[in-house]
Amino acid sequence: MAARKSVEDSLRASIDDFVADLTSLFRDSIMTVVSGQSASPRPRHATRSAGRRGKRVKREPKVVAALTSRLAGFIAENHGMRIEQIARELGVGSKDLVPSVKELLAQNQITTRGQGRATTYFPARGAARRKTKTTPRRKARKKTKARRKKR
């Protein structure tokens, strides 16, 4: 039993020393943080907020409408270009073109092929025809094609 008591005493002494060491480490760490002398040069959260610029500024509807009409005209003249190429040619950012592209797609003025960055833009097939009336010759062709399909 005496041996058991000496083992318990030495174990208890080791635990007390460990707790005392931890307490002093925590105390020193807390004191450096409170005094403003941290070990790292900047806190972790500073890197996250550094990229933020504040509130976004909404563009005026006139500016967006003007850019949308420029974009529609450009796509009508230059078929099959990607958004980055279009932005470079127009002298604007590609992110600035996104609302205009969405509006033109919703109005069926342009079409797309591809996905993601490989998306290319084309004028809608009926966009040019909407301005002009169909000639009688075209109407006759459409009728004959329709008759052939029925057979």
TIKOLLO-52944 format. One record per atom (N, C-alpha, C): residue number from 1; atom name; x, y, z. Coordinates in nm, 4 decimals. Atoms other than C-alpha are relative to their C-alpha. Example, Ala and Ser with C-alpha at 12.3 -4.5 7.8 and 13.67 -1.06 7.14 Angstrom:
# residues 2
nr|atom|c1|c2|c3
1|N|0.0890|-0.1190|0.0000
1|CA|1.2300|-0.4500|0.7800
1|C|0.0900|0.1200|0.0000
2|N|-0.0820|-0.1190|-0.0060
2|CA|1.3670|-0.1060|0.7140
2|C|-0.0770|0.1090|0.0730
# end
This chain:
# residues 151
nr|atom|c1|c2|c3
1|N|0.0794|-0.1194|0.0000
1|CA|0.0000|0.0000|0.0000
1|C|0.0844|0.1269|0.0000
2|N|-0.0889|-0.1152|-0.0046
2|CA|0.2869|0.2321|0.0647
2|C|0.0474|0.0339|-0.1411
3|N|-0.0437|-0.0233|0.1372
3|CA|0.4011|0.1854|-0.2952
3|C|-0.1104|0.0671|-0.0816
4|N|0.1133|-0.0576|0.0725
4|CA|0.0547|0.2672|-0.4201
4|C|-0.0153|0.1468|0.0356
5|N|0.0142|-0.1380|-0.0418
5|CA|0.0461|0.5874|-0.2159
5|C|0.1099|0.0864|-0.0602
6|N|-0.1082|-0.0790|0.0591
6|CA|0.3841|0.7021|-0.3499
6|C|-0.0242|0.0229|-0.1495
7|N|0.0329|-0.0165|0.1423
7|CA|0.2679|0.6415|-0.7114
7|C|-0.1072|0.1066|-0.0154
8|N|0.1063|-0.1010|0.0063
8|CA|-0.0476|0.8463|-0.6464
8|C|0.0548|0.1386|0.0300
9|N|-0.0583|-0.1291|-0.0336
9|CA|0.1587|1.1240|-0.4874
9|C|0.0831|0.0548|-0.1162
10|N|-0.0809|-0.0478|0.1127
10|CA|0.4015|1.1405|-0.7786
10|C|-0.0882|0.0371|-0.1188
11|N|0.0938|-0.0326|0.1082
11|CA|0.1131|1.1338|-1.0271
11|C|-0.0692|0.1326|0.0284
12|N|0.0663|-0.1244|-0.0398
12|CA|-0.0639|1.4110|-0.8363
12|C|0.0964|0.1185|-0.0184
13|N|-0.0997|-0.1070|0.0138
13|CA|0.2575|1.6182|-0.8328
13|C|0.0214|0.0329|-0.1476
14|N|-0.0172|-0.0229|0.1448
14|CA|0.3009|1.5723|-1.2116
14|C|-0.1183|0.0765|-0.0573
15|N|0.1208|-0.0684|0.0490
15|CA|-0.0577|1.6814|-1.2754
15|C|-0.0004|0.1449|0.0458
16|N|-0.0025|-0.1372|-0.0507
16|CA|-0.0183|1.9874|-1.0541
16|C|0.1020|0.0851|-0.0757
17|N|-0.1006|-0.0733|0.0770
17|CA|0.3007|2.0887|-1.2381
17|C|-0.0510|0.0328|-0.1400
18|N|0.0556|-0.0191|0.1349
18|CA|0.1276|2.0442|-1.5746
18|C|-0.1040|0.1121|0.0010
19|N|0.1041|-0.1023|-0.0107
19|CA|-0.1695|2.2574|-1.4663
19|C|0.0636|0.1372|0.0235
20|N|-0.0670|-0.1275|-0.0263
20|CA|0.0624|2.5286|-1.3342
20|C|0.0664|0.0535|-0.1264
21|N|-0.0622|-0.0420|0.1259
21|CA|0.2552|2.5372|-1.6647
21|C|-0.1046|0.0523|-0.0993
22|N|0.1077|-0.0446|0.0905
22|CA|-0.0687|2.5618|-1.8663
22|C|-0.0555|0.1345|0.0447
23|N|0.0544|-0.1252|-0.0523
23|CA|-0.1992|2.8381|-1.6415
23|C|0.0928|0.1165|-0.0332
24|N|-0.0927|-0.1091|0.0294
24|CA|0.1157|3.0449|-1.6883
24|C|0.0036|0.0297|-0.1506
25|N|0.0037|-0.0222|0.1452
25|CA|0.1071|2.9946|-2.0691
25|C|-0.1250|0.0781|-0.0411
26|N|0.1239|-0.0720|0.0314
26|CA|-0.2574|3.1063|-2.0875
26|C|0.0082|0.1442|0.0474
27|N|-0.0108|-0.1341|-0.0561
27|CA|-0.1854|3.4051|-1.8656
27|C|0.0897|0.0864|-0.0896
28|N|-0.0908|-0.0753|0.0867
28|CA|0.1089|3.5135|-2.0840
28|C|-0.0655|0.0315|-0.1350
29|N|0.0673|-0.0197|0.1280
29|CA|-0.0963|3.4671|-2.4021
29|C|-0.1071|0.1078|0.0103
30|N|0.1059|-0.0995|-0.0196
30|CA|-0.3853|3.6717|-2.2665
30|C|0.0605|0.1382|0.0173
31|N|-0.0638|-0.1295|-0.0233
31|CA|-0.1532|3.9493|-2.1546
31|C|0.0541|0.0606|-0.1300
32|N|-0.0505|-0.0542|0.1273
32|CA|0.0063|3.9813|-2.5009
32|C|-0.1140|0.0476|-0.0884
33|N|0.1146|-0.0418|0.0812
33|CA|-0.3350|4.0001|-2.6676
33|C|-0.0588|0.1289|0.0549
34|N|0.0581|-0.1191|-0.0621
34|CA|-0.4649|4.2574|-2.4184
34|C|0.0903|0.1211|-0.0201
35|N|-0.0923|-0.1128|0.0143
35|CA|-0.1532|4.4735|-2.4443
35|C|0.0153|0.0427|-0.1462
36|N|-0.0050|-0.0357|0.1416
36|CA|-0.1830|4.4709|-2.8282
36|C|0.1231|-0.0516|-0.0701
37|N|-0.1198|0.0558|0.0612
37|CA|0.1371|4.2826|-2.8970
37|C|-0.0266|-0.1449|-0.0361
38|N|0.0313|0.1370|0.0390
38|CA|0.0134|3.9793|-3.0863
38|C|0.1199|-0.0630|-0.0691
39|N|-0.1119|0.0709|0.0619
39|CA|0.2472|3.7163|-3.2212
39|C|-0.0031|0.0150|-0.1520
40|N|0.0092|-0.0137|0.1451
40|CA|0.1156|3.7463|-3.5791
40|C|-0.0053|0.1479|-0.0370
41|N|-0.0034|-0.1408|0.0377
41|CA|0.1650|4.0745|-3.7720
41|C|-0.1375|0.0626|-0.0177
42|N|0.1359|-0.0527|0.0123
42|CA|-0.2077|4.1126|-3.8480
42|C|-0.1000|-0.1094|0.0317
43|N|0.1006|0.1015|-0.0320
43|CA|-0.5234|3.9383|-3.7334
43|C|-0.0554|-0.0637|-0.1265
44|N|0.0509|0.0749|0.1159
44|CA|-0.6852|3.6807|-3.9636
44|C|-0.1137|0.0712|-0.0698
45|N|0.1170|-0.0632|0.0606
45|CA|-1.0016|3.8803|-4.0189
45|C|0.0359|0.1221|-0.0826
46|N|-0.0387|-0.1174|0.0760
46|CA|-0.8092|4.1772|-4.1606
46|C|0.0169|-0.0320|-0.1485
47|N|-0.0177|0.0353|0.1409
47|CA|-0.7321|3.9906|-4.4825
47|C|-0.1339|-0.0148|-0.0700
48|N|0.1308|0.0180|0.0628
48|CA|-1.0982|3.9142|-4.5452
48|C|-0.0657|0.1334|-0.0319
49|N|0.0700|-0.1260|0.0202
49|CA|-1.2245|4.2687|-4.5071
49|C|0.0787|0.0967|-0.0869
50|N|-0.0812|-0.0922|0.0789
50|CA|-0.9386|4.4289|-4.7017
50|C|-0.0522|0.0121|-0.1423
51|N|0.0473|-0.0022|0.1372
51|CA|-1.0987|4.3381|-5.0376
51|C|-0.1344|0.0672|-0.0178
52|N|0.1329|-0.0607|0.0116
52|CA|-1.4354|4.4919|-4.9613
52|C|0.0128|0.1486|-0.0271
53|N|-0.0077|-0.1403|0.0388
53|CA|-1.5012|4.8303|-5.1152
53|C|-0.1172|0.0817|0.0504
54|N|0.1166|-0.0728|-0.0479
54|CA|-1.8256|4.9239|-4.9475
54|C|-0.1222|-0.0350|-0.0830
55|N|0.1242|0.0263|0.0730
55|CA|-2.1714|4.9517|-5.1002
55|C|0.0214|0.0101|-0.1495
56|N|-0.0065|-0.0059|0.1451
56|CA|-2.2173|4.8831|-5.4679
56|C|-0.0845|0.1162|-0.0486
57|N|0.0722|-0.1119|0.0569
57|CA|-2.3273|5.1765|-5.6771
57|C|-0.0820|-0.0513|-0.1170
58|N|0.0878|0.0440|0.1080
58|CA|-2.6260|5.1105|-5.9002
58|C|0.0131|0.0970|-0.1169
59|N|-0.0137|-0.0839|0.1182
59|CA|-2.5845|5.2346|-6.2548
59|C|-0.1359|0.0550|-0.0410
60|N|0.1242|-0.0627|0.0449
60|CA|-2.8413|5.4666|-6.4056
60|C|-0.0616|-0.0809|-0.1133
61|N|0.0661|0.0760|0.1069
61|CA|-3.1022|5.3037|-6.6327
61|C|0.0354|0.0496|-0.1400
62|N|-0.0366|-0.0527|0.1317
62|CA|-3.0051|5.5364|-6.9194
62|C|0.1341|-0.0567|-0.0475
63|N|-0.1322|0.0530|0.0333
63|CA|-2.6460|5.4132|-6.9054
63|C|-0.0112|-0.1469|-0.0398
64|N|0.0189|0.1419|0.0302
64|CA|-2.7564|5.0483|-6.8997
64|C|-0.0696|-0.0164|-0.1352
65|N|0.0716|0.0089|0.1271
65|CA|-2.9993|5.1060|-7.1893
65|C|0.0916|0.0337|-0.1178
66|N|-0.0930|-0.0365|0.1073
66|CA|-2.7285|5.2761|-7.3969
66|C|0.0992|-0.1131|-0.0268
67|N|-0.0937|0.1117|0.0162
67|CA|-2.4863|4.9913|-7.3325
67|C|-0.0691|-0.1204|-0.0639
68|N|0.0759|0.1110|0.0584
68|CA|-2.7570|4.7370|-7.4193
68|C|-0.0175|0.0196|-0.1499
69|N|0.0179|-0.0235|0.1448
69|CA|-2.8234|4.9004|-7.7560
69|C|0.1338|-0.0100|-0.0734
70|N|-0.1333|0.0152|0.0610
70|CA|-2.4466|4.9242|-7.8285
70|C|0.0352|-0.1472|-0.0148
71|N|-0.0311|0.1426|0.0013
71|CA|-2.4118|4.5570|-7.7416
71|C|-0.0793|-0.0718|-0.1081
72|N|0.0821|0.0642|0.1027
72|CA|-2.7015|4.4534|-7.9651
72|C|0.0535|0.0298|-0.1400
73|N|-0.0564|-0.0365|0.1302
73|CA|-2.5540|4.6438|-8.2591
73|C|0.1329|-0.0682|-0.0259
74|N|-0.1307|0.0630|0.0159
74|CA|-2.2078|4.5021|-8.1977
74|C|-0.0138|-0.1482|-0.0314
75|N|0.0204|0.1434|0.0239
75|CA|-2.3329|4.1429|-8.1817
75|C|-0.0574|-0.0236|-0.1389
76|N|0.0564|0.0141|0.1346
76|CA|-2.5336|4.1969|-8.5021
76|C|0.1089|0.0084|-0.1064
77|N|-0.1076|-0.0151|0.0978
77|CA|-2.2147|4.3015|-8.6828
77|C|0.1110|-0.1031|0.0162
78|N|-0.1108|0.0911|-0.0297
78|CA|-1.9707|4.0594|-8.5146
78|C|-0.0543|-0.1285|0.0610
79|N|0.0585|0.1258|-0.0445
79|CA|-2.1090|3.7074|-8.4921
79|C|0.1027|-0.0868|0.0721
80|N|-0.0794|0.1059|-0.0602
80|CA|-1.9728|3.4400|-8.2599
80|C|0.1151|0.0421|0.0880
81|N|-0.1071|-0.0425|-0.0901
81|CA|-1.7610|3.6379|-8.0154
81|C|-0.0362|-0.0317|0.1444
82|N|0.0194|0.0240|-0.1427
82|CA|-1.7134|3.5607|-7.6462
82|C|-0.0147|0.1333|0.0729
83|N|0.0274|-0.1223|-0.0756
83|CA|-1.8063|3.8105|-7.3749
83|C|0.1277|0.0800|0.0266
84|N|-0.1259|-0.0709|-0.0257
84|CA|-1.4398|3.8922|-7.2997
84|C|0.0448|0.0771|-0.1241
85|N|-0.0377|-0.0665|0.1245
85|CA|-1.3743|3.9731|-7.6652
85|C|-0.0897|0.1206|-0.0270
86|N|0.0947|-0.1102|0.0215
86|CA|-1.6871|4.1862|-7.6880
86|C|0.0338|0.1159|0.0933
87|N|-0.0311|-0.1036|-0.0982
87|CA|-1.5953|4.3747|-7.3700
87|C|0.1263|0.0756|-0.0395
88|N|-0.1249|-0.0637|0.0419
88|CA|-1.2442|4.4404|-7.4998
88|C|-0.0260|0.0951|-0.1170
89|N|0.0286|-0.0829|0.1180
89|CA|-1.3787|4.5754|-7.8307
89|C|-0.0829|0.1235|0.0359
90|N|0.0846|-0.1126|-0.0390
90|CA|-1.6398|4.7956|-7.6623
90|C|0.0670|0.0904|0.1032
91|N|-0.0709|-0.0807|-0.0987
91|CA|-1.3955|4.9186|-7.3983
91|C|-0.0678|0.0053|0.1353
92|N|0.0652|0.0079|-0.1307
92|CA|-1.5982|4.8088|-7.0953
92|C|0.0403|-0.1310|0.0670
93|N|-0.0283|0.1246|-0.0708
93|CA|-1.5634|4.5401|-6.8306
93|C|-0.1010|-0.1072|-0.0362
94|N|0.0920|0.1084|0.0360
94|CA|-1.7127|4.2002|-6.9000
94|C|-0.1124|-0.0133|0.1017
95|N|0.1057|0.0063|-0.1013
95|CA|-1.9048|4.2158|-6.5719
95|C|-0.1052|0.1080|-0.0222
96|N|0.0965|-0.1054|0.0294
96|CA|-2.0675|4.5391|-6.6874
96|C|-0.0966|-0.0406|-0.1103
97|N|0.0848|0.0434|0.1110
97|CA|-2.2091|4.3587|-6.9911
97|C|-0.1046|-0.1028|0.0414
98|N|0.0882|0.1101|-0.0400
98|CA|-2.3844|4.0835|-6.7947
98|C|-0.1476|0.0416|0.0045
99|N|0.1427|-0.0371|0.0010
99|CA|-2.7120|4.2743|-6.7260
99|C|-0.0539|0.0251|-0.1404
100|N|0.0439|-0.0275|0.1370
100|CA|-2.7279|4.3875|-7.0886
100|C|-0.0203|-0.1291|-0.0776
101|N|0.0129|0.1295|0.0682
101|CA|-2.6706|4.0333|-7.2167
101|C|-0.1268|-0.0707|0.0461
102|N|0.1207|0.0652|-0.0519
102|CA|-2.9432|3.8987|-6.9883
102|C|-0.1254|0.0649|-0.0562
103|N|0.1162|-0.0702|0.0544
103|CA|-3.1837|4.1651|-7.1098
103|C|-0.0221|-0.0353|-0.1474
104|N|0.0128|0.0340|0.1422
104|CA|-3.1099|4.0930|-7.4769
104|C|-0.0451|-0.1445|-0.0196
105|N|0.0452|0.1391|0.0082
105|CA|-3.1528|3.7193|-7.4186
105|C|-0.1481|-0.0110|0.0347
106|N|0.1411|0.0036|-0.0390
106|CA|-3.4861|3.7788|-7.2446
106|C|-0.0898|0.0553|-0.1102
107|N|0.0774|-0.0591|0.1100
107|CA|-3.6026|3.9907|-7.5395
107|C|0.0152|-0.0775|-0.1302
108|N|-0.0255|0.0835|0.1184
108|CA|-3.4881|3.7183|-7.7864
108|C|0.0653|0.0774|-0.1135
109|N|-0.0727|-0.0737|0.1020
109|CA|-3.2639|3.9634|-7.9679
109|C|0.1328|-0.0665|-0.0332
110|N|-0.1243|0.0720|0.0249
110|CA|-2.9540|3.7441|-7.9320
110|C|-0.0175|-0.1448|0.0440
111|N|-0.0017|0.1402|-0.0409
111|CA|-2.8821|3.3727|-7.8979
111|C|0.1420|-0.0358|0.0424
112|N|-0.1317|0.0429|-0.0473
112|CA|-2.5957|3.1805|-7.7417
112|C|0.0283|-0.1416|-0.0468
113|N|-0.0480|0.1361|0.0229
113|CA|-2.3915|2.8732|-7.8182
113|C|0.1149|-0.0233|0.0959
114|N|-0.1075|0.0321|-0.0930
114|CA|-2.1625|2.6982|-7.5731
114|C|-0.0409|0.0241|0.1438
115|N|0.0264|-0.0145|-0.1427
115|CA|-2.1338|2.7128|-7.1969
115|C|0.1170|0.0685|0.0671
116|N|-0.1042|-0.0618|-0.0801
116|CA|-1.9416|2.9099|-6.9388
116|C|0.0772|0.1049|-0.0782
117|N|-0.0829|-0.0989|0.0700
117|CA|-1.6497|3.1104|-7.0746
117|C|0.0004|-0.0220|-0.1501
118|N|0.0005|0.0300|0.1433
118|CA|-1.6882|2.9413|-7.4116
118|C|-0.1306|0.0426|-0.0671
119|N|0.1262|-0.0442|0.0580
119|CA|-2.0316|3.0983|-7.4669
119|C|0.0265|0.1060|-0.1057
120|N|-0.0106|-0.0981|0.1083
120|CA|-2.0499|3.2794|-7.7971
120|C|-0.1386|0.0549|-0.0288
121|N|0.1266|-0.0707|0.0170
121|CA|-2.3192|3.5296|-7.8900
121|C|-0.0252|0.0299|-0.1470
122|N|0.0429|-0.0197|0.1385
122|CA|-2.5141|3.5618|-8.2151
122|C|-0.1292|0.0796|0.0006
123|N|0.1311|-0.0650|0.0087
123|CA|-2.8010|3.7821|-8.3297
123|C|-0.1068|-0.1068|-0.0203
124|N|0.1086|0.0962|0.0163
124|CA|-3.1344|3.6041|-8.3149
124|C|-0.0365|-0.0105|-0.1471
125|N|0.0293|0.0224|0.1427
125|CA|-3.2422|3.4535|-8.6460
125|C|-0.1094|0.0909|-0.0510
126|N|0.1118|-0.0836|0.0446
126|CA|-3.5636|3.6510|-8.6618
126|C|0.0229|0.1478|0.0238
127|N|-0.0220|-0.1409|-0.0339
127|CA|-3.4078|3.9782|-8.5442
127|C|0.0071|0.0875|-0.1247
128|N|-0.0118|-0.0798|0.1224
128|CA|-3.3199|4.1002|-8.8944
128|C|-0.1295|-0.0027|-0.0793
129|N|0.1226|0.0128|0.0793
129|CA|-3.6435|3.9742|-9.0464
129|C|-0.1158|0.0772|0.0604
130|N|0.1113|-0.0707|-0.0637
130|CA|-3.8659|4.1480|-8.7955
130|C|-0.0155|0.1407|-0.0549
131|N|0.0057|-0.1374|0.0483
131|CA|-3.7765|4.4875|-8.9405
131|C|-0.0624|0.0080|-0.1397
132|N|0.0524|-0.0031|0.1366
132|CA|-3.8683|4.3961|-9.2994
132|C|-0.1175|-0.0959|-0.0120
133|N|0.1144|0.0887|0.0244
133|CA|-4.1881|4.2441|-9.4262
133|C|0.0442|-0.1139|-0.0900
134|N|-0.0349|0.1143|0.0842
134|CA|-4.1749|3.9027|-9.5846
134|C|-0.0539|0.0224|-0.1408
135|N|0.0405|-0.0170|0.1394
135|CA|-4.1917|3.9046|-9.9624
135|C|-0.0935|-0.1139|-0.0390
136|N|0.0890|0.1078|0.0444
136|CA|-4.4540|3.6991|-10.1505
136|C|0.0771|-0.1263|-0.0385
137|N|-0.0801|0.1155|0.0407
137|CA|-4.1769|3.4753|-10.2813
137|C|0.0340|-0.0869|0.1223
138|N|-0.0312|0.0743|-0.1235
138|CA|-4.0755|3.3796|-9.9253
138|C|-0.1230|-0.0742|0.0499
139|N|0.1226|0.0640|-0.0469
139|CA|-4.4361|3.3069|-9.8364
139|C|-0.0272|-0.1258|-0.0821
140|N|0.0233|0.1158|0.0860
140|CA|-4.4627|3.0727|-10.1354
140|C|0.0944|-0.1132|0.0363
141|N|-0.0962|0.1034|-0.0398
141|CA|-4.1467|2.8889|-10.0296
141|C|-0.0427|-0.0675|0.1300
142|N|0.0433|0.0558|-0.1287
142|CA|-4.2792|2.8460|-9.6778
142|C|-0.1172|-0.0962|-0.0194
143|N|0.1160|0.0859|0.0232
143|CA|-4.6037|2.7008|-9.8105
143|C|0.0410|-0.1327|-0.0623
144|N|-0.0419|0.1249|0.0641
144|CA|-4.4276|2.4475|-10.0316
144|C|0.0762|-0.0887|0.0981
145|N|-0.0709|0.0790|-0.1011
145|CA|-4.2013|2.3392|-9.7454
145|C|-0.0996|-0.0651|0.0950
146|N|0.1014|0.0544|-0.0899
146|CA|-4.5060|2.2930|-9.5247
146|C|-0.0756|-0.1155|-0.0657
147|N|0.0696|0.1072|0.0718
147|CA|-4.6780|2.0822|-9.7901
147|C|0.0870|-0.1249|-0.0086
148|N|-0.0913|0.1145|0.0076
148|CA|-4.3715|1.8596|-9.8285
148|C|0.0076|-0.0734|0.1333
149|N|-0.0065|0.0620|-0.1322
149|CA|-4.3608|1.7976|-9.4559
149|C|-0.1248|-0.0832|0.0293
150|N|0.1248|0.0718|-0.0249
150|CA|-4.7260|1.6850|-9.4525
150|C|-0.0013|-0.1345|-0.0695
151|N|-0.0016|0.1252|0.0779
151|CA|-4.6580|1.4140|-9.7116
151|C|0.0766|-0.1026|0.0663
# end
